[in-house]
Amino acid sequence: MNSYSSPLDDFEEDPAQSTTTGSSGFQNGTPGSTDSKSATPSSTTTEIVEETTTVDQQESWSDDPVRMYLTQMGEIPLLTRVEEIRLAKRIEDTRRDFRAKLLESDYVFQMAFKVLGRVHRGELPFDRTVQVSVTDRLEKEQIIGRLPGNLTTLGKLSRLNKRDFHVAVNKKCTAEERRQAWQNLGRRRRRCVRLVEELGLRTHRIEPMIQTLEDFSSCIDQLQQDIEQARENKDRQAKRDLLGQYRNILLAIQETPTSLRNRVKYIKRVYSNYQQVKRELSEGNLRLVVSIAKKYRNRGLSFLDLIQEGNAGLMRAVDKFEYRRGFKFCTYATWWIRQAITRAVADQSRTIRIPVHMVETMSRVRNCSRQLLQELGREPTLEETARRSETTVDEARRVLAMSRYPISLDRPVGNSEDSQFGDLLPDGGAESPASGAAQEMLRNRIGNVLKTLSYREREIIKLRYGLGDGYSYTLEEVGHIFKVTRERIRQIEAKAVRKLQQPSRSQELVGFLD
């Protein structure tokens, strides 16, 4: 086998890729900062701070996480309409940049191609894989219409890219052929990006590929070090194995180590800008989350949990916001925040989860019951509540029963943690003290009566009636124990029973007959 002088000998790099990372609209990876002056906390923030005063007035503000959060939130300036649009445009630009650079990687492109193929075959849901508005039927029909043609073209381009990559890294080809192959690869990859973007593949489908490419880059660097180490140790077998792994990875990603390293570096920088701009837009609307969350207090979730769920809805709104529709971001985000909070209250506020549709029915029945209480001046009957809420009597009874909150048996009682709520509840299945004492007395009396019998009679009675372990032995089983016939055991048992029926012995057990 021919020896390799260097791991990179078989892979000729693209000169244009090995010298520079590529132009980018974001230099140094630093996002622009908001130019607005810091605004003082709004009246909403002040109101929330006043309403969350703790019972213990001696407690420091630094010990209250709600106060700490609201104080830090008040230091973030509010966003104007112009700033919201500027941030939304930057989110769109940075998302487009990192998606394009990510999809130019042949490995990521192949993954996206497979996902879109599964959508076309009906193996994946269209609406959850392709970014399209549920209200825009025309756009959805257009994407469905162009999906087969784009997939066919992408398949052809993929095969051509694979062929040109082998030419580009083959040292047996001329320099002109390799240069032309690299140019063809770059041109086709950009066309592949345009075709995939026309189909609107959701970002979350390809975001994990950033870490995958970074892992590939780290693996290649480690393999290069291992190959050099094997060369120094003159271990030919290890060197051949490592070179095989090295070549397989490069053929899978269809990139040289330097181009992959530059690509990962650029993608991470632009993706960091993308996350930072999203963070700026969400931080400018944290007050909106607090103002909505305070309306859902005392429903089973703590105030911080409500804020947390609302922030999750806010982040979702940032991803879905379309500034071209002309709405303010807060108008759009309100619905996402409210949905996230209400769903969290329905799913997490109870120990035993109740489905969301049942929560809505429960709320309607309770509201009708309160209205009837105010109108009638008394507690409404179940039939009246069911009639007002337009439900059946059985459903109203079931809903009202579900509305009661369960209490944990392990809940501490009082200020001490030694006693629990379950310790105070009567155990209906437990034996009463009187019954236990009577059973113990009966056991002692039976034992005293049996002592008046001979050893063999006493043991046979115990075995036959299960007085020892609760199991009643048959005549044959007892006969095996005493090495006699079952007839002899029957005779001894009958004799022992007659003795126990004598008044001198049975008188001891008369009081327990009832």
C-alpha angles and dihedrals in degrees: 000000000000115000120236117232092196136006090238097053095098094045115066109199126226105254092216091054097044096056103048141016094230136256119298137180089229114067119196089359095262114139120217117264126228112269095203120113116252109270123217117249111283125243088259091060092047091049093050092048090051093048094051096059109146124235092239104067091188092066115107120243089236089064094057112080092198092056091045091052095046092047092052090045091054090059092061112092121237119250124240123219090257092051091049091054091046092052092045090054091049090050089053093047096047092045091052091048097051093041091052094048091045094050091048086070106094092218093055091042091055090051091050090047091054093048092051089047090055089050090052091050092049095246093120127042111258098217094051095047103039122055105236133136113254089222096050102081093166093059091047092051091049093053092047089050096052095040098088094046094046092049091051091050092046090053091054093046090050092056092047091049091052091051094047093048091058088051093047094054097038110104090198089070120082122261091249092053092049092047091050090048091053091050092049090049093052093047094048094045091055089050090050089054091053092049093049092046090053087062093053100228108194116255095232089063092065103027093090089059089074090070090042092057090046089053090050091051092050091047092052092050090050092048091052090054092047092050091051090048091050090049091053090049090047090231101155097179094052090045092053092049093049092047089052091054090045094053093045092055093048092048090049095052094032092218137108119244093252095048091047091049091050092046093052091047092051094044093050091050095049092042089052089053089049092053092045094053091048088051092052092053093047095045090055090060102044090110088062090058092051093048091053096041094055089064090063099051122127092033098111101283127090120246092251091052090052091051091048093052090045091052089053089055090047091054089050089052091052090056093048101039116123110192093188091073088071100237124130114251094238090056091054096040094052091073095049092047093048092047092050093049097045092048091049091050090051095046104035110025095080131060088223109046118234120201116255094243090054090050089057091049090047091052092050093050093048092049091051090049091053092048091052091048090056094044099044099033090227140069108287120235121247091252092053092049092048092049093050094046092045094237134119121266092245092051092047090050091049093047093049090049091052092049091071113099117235119234121218116241088219093058110127116245118221124338094314122082092206095086126054133199092248091060090065097053120093116244107228092193095052120104115253117244092240092053091047092051092048091051091050092050091049090050091053093047092050089049091052092049093049091052088068089065127078119267094257094046092047094050094045091052090050092050096044095048099035095242093148111043100000094254118118110217122214122240090255093051092049089047091056090052095052095034094239136110123276089244091059090050090051091052093049091047092051091049092050092049091052089052091051091051092060111111092239090063105027092053088073091063102038093099092059098053095096 
